[in-house]
């Protein structure tokens, strides 16, 4: 795939790739933007190459996921080192974090319910419902067997229904 084709594919997939980056960044918009930017850099400078073994979309989401994971690890190490430095120097490390205001009671309930699912279940539901990947494509992206992916998908849906009280209706 030449650079022009690659850029066209990235532009076409950008809205969905950003949604996935936002999920991988645990809802922190700035982290998602950083991860997506870094993923695009890797792709455009050739450090990440599409080899055609999966769909372009599945491959792109995998690059975004790995990039976001690496950035989270680096950020964690920075915070850990900073905390250690503060502790050794006699300072007090404080973490101030303003939580985003969530609009709508239904959205709040959904987010709370999603927070009670396992990470793998949340990832599966996000990829299938929001990114419109098949369960098989999501399994490939997450690097798990299709049977395991189906189990996480079905259990995630069932648990979400139970947490939201959808079984009561």
C-alpha positions as CSV (number, residue, x, y, z in Angstrom):
1,X,0.0,0.0,0.0
2,X,1.5,3.3,-1.0
3,X,1.5,6.4,1.2
4,X,-1.4,8.0,-0.6
5,X,-3.6,4.9,-0.2
6,X,-2.5,4.7,3.4
7,X,-3.4,8.3,4.2
8,X,-6.8,7.8,2.5
9,X,-7.5,4.7,4.6
10,X,-6.5,6.5,7.8
11,X,-8.7,9.5,6.9
12,X,-11.6,7.2,6.2
13,X,-11.2,5.3,9.5
14,X,-10.3,8.3,11.6
15,X,-13.7,8.8,13.4
16,X,-13.9,5.2,14.5
17,X,-10.2,5.0,15.3
18,X,-10.6,8.0,17.6
19,X,-13.6,6.3,19.3
20,X,-11.4,3.2,19.9
21,X,-8.5,5.4,21.1
22,X,-10.8,7.1,23.5
23,X,-11.8,3.6,24.9
24,X,-8.2,2.5,25.1
25,X,-7.4,5.8,26.9
26,X,-10.2,5.1,29.4
27,X,-12.2,8.1,28.3
28,X,-9.4,10.7,28.7
29,X,-9.7,12.7,25.5
30,X,-6.2,14.2,25.6
31,X,-4.6,10.7,26.1
32,X,-6.7,9.4,23.2
33,X,-5.6,12.2,21.0
34,X,-1.9,11.6,21.9
35,X,-2.3,7.8,21.4
36,X,-3.9,8.2,18.0
37,X,-1.3,10.8,16.9
38,X,1.5,8.5,17.9
39,X,-0.2,5.5,16.2
40,X,-0.5,7.5,13.0
41,X,3.2,8.5,13.2
42,X,4.2,4.9,13.5
43,X,2.1,4.0,10.5
44,X,3.2,6.8,8.3
45,X,6.9,6.5,9.1
46,X,6.8,2.8,8.5
47,X,7.4,1.4,12.0
48,X,4.0,-0.2,11.8
49,X,3.3,-1.9,8.5
50,X,0.0,-3.3,7.2
51,X,0.7,-6.8,5.8
52,X,-2.8,-7.8,4.8
53,X,-3.3,-10.7,7.2
54,X,-6.4,-8.9,8.6
55,X,-8.6,-6.1,7.5
56,X,-7.0,-2.6,7.5
57,X,-9.5,-1.5,10.2
58,X,-8.6,-4.5,12.5
59,X,-4.9,-3.8,12.0
60,X,-5.3,-0.1,12.7
61,X,-7.2,-0.7,15.9
62,X,-4.5,-3.1,17.0
63,X,-1.8,-0.4,16.4
64,X,-3.9,2.2,18.3
65,X,-4.5,-0.3,21.2
66,X,-0.8,-1.1,21.6
67,X,0.2,2.5,21.3
68,X,-2.2,3.5,24.0
69,X,-1.0,0.7,26.3
70,X,2.6,1.8,25.9
71,X,1.7,5.4,26.7
72,X,-0.2,4.3,29.8
73,X,2.8,2.3,31.0
74,X,5.2,5.2,30.4
75,X,2.8,7.6,32.2
76,X,2.5,5.2,35.1
77,X,6.3,4.9,35.4
78,X,6.6,8.7,35.4
79,X,4.0,9.0,38.2
80,X,5.7,6.2,40.1
81,X,9.1,7.7,39.8
82,X,7.8,11.2,40.7
83,X,6.0,9.7,43.8
84,X,9.2,7.9,44.8
85,X,11.2,11.2,44.4
86,X,8.6,13.1,46.5
87,X,8.7,10.4,49.2
88,X,12.5,10.4,49.4
89,X,12.7,14.2,49.4
90,X,10.1,14.6,52.2
91,X,7.5,16.1,50.0
92,X,3.9,15.0,49.8
93,X,2.6,13.7,46.5
94,X,-1.0,14.7,45.8
95,X,-3.1,13.8,43.0
96,X,-5.7,16.3,41.9
97,X,-8.1,15.1,39.3
98,X,-11.3,16.7,38.2
99,X,-13.8,14.2,36.9
100,X,-15.7,15.2,33.8
101,X,-19.3,16.0,34.4
102,X,-21.4,13.3,32.8
103,X,-24.7,14.4,31.2
104,X,-27.8,12.4,31.6
105,X,-28.8,9.8,34.1
106,X,-29.0,7.0,31.6
107,X,-25.4,7.7,30.4
108,X,-24.3,7.7,34.1
109,X,-25.9,4.4,34.7
110,X,-24.5,2.9,31.6
111,X,-21.0,4.1,32.5
112,X,-21.3,2.7,36.0
113,X,-22.5,-0.6,34.7
114,X,-19.7,-0.8,32.1
115,X,-17.2,-0.1,34.9
116,X,-18.4,-3.3,36.7
117,X,-17.5,-5.5,33.7
118,X,-14.1,-7.0,33.2
119,X,-11.8,-5.0,30.9
120,X,-12.0,-7.8,28.3
121,X,-15.8,-7.7,28.3
122,X,-15.8,-3.9,28.0
123,X,-13.3,-4.1,25.1
124,X,-15.4,-6.7,23.3
125,X,-18.7,-4.8,23.7
126,X,-17.0,-1.5,22.5
127,X,-15.5,-3.1,19.4
128,X,-18.7,-5.0,18.4
129,X,-21.3,-2.3,19.2
130,X,-19.4,1.0,18.7
131,X,-16.8,0.0,16.1
132,X,-19.0,-2.5,14.3
133,X,-16.4,-5.2,14.2
134,X,-17.4,-8.8,14.1
135,X,-16.6,-10.9,17.2
136,X,-13.9,-12.7,15.1
137,X,-12.3,-9.4,14.1
138,X,-12.4,-8.2,17.7
139,X,-10.8,-11.5,18.8
140,X,-8.0,-11.0,16.3
141,X,-7.5,-7.4,17.5
142,X,-7.4,-8.4,21.1
143,X,-5.2,-11.4,20.4
144,X,-7.5,-14.0,21.9
145,X,-9.2,-17.1,20.5
146,X,-12.6,-16.6,18.9
147,X,-14.3,-18.9,21.4
148,X,-12.9,-16.8,24.3
149,X,-14.0,-13.7,22.6
150,X,-17.6,-15.0,22.2
151,X,-17.7,-16.0,25.8
152,X,-16.6,-12.5,26.9
153,X,-19.0,-10.9,24.5
154,X,-22.0,-13.0,25.7
155,X,-21.2,-12.7,29.4
156,X,-20.6,-9.0,29.0
157,X,-24.0,-8.5,27.4
158,X,-25.7,-10.6,30.0
159,X,-24.0,-8.9,32.9
160,X,-24.8,-5.5,31.4
161,X,-28.5,-6.4,31.0
162,X,-28.6,-7.5,34.6
163,X,-26.8,-4.4,35.9
164,X,-29.1,-2.1,34.0
165,X,-32.2,-4.0,35.0
166,X,-33.2,-4.8,31.5
167,X,-34.2,-8.3,32.6
168,X,-37.0,-6.8,34.8
169,X,-38.9,-5.4,31.8
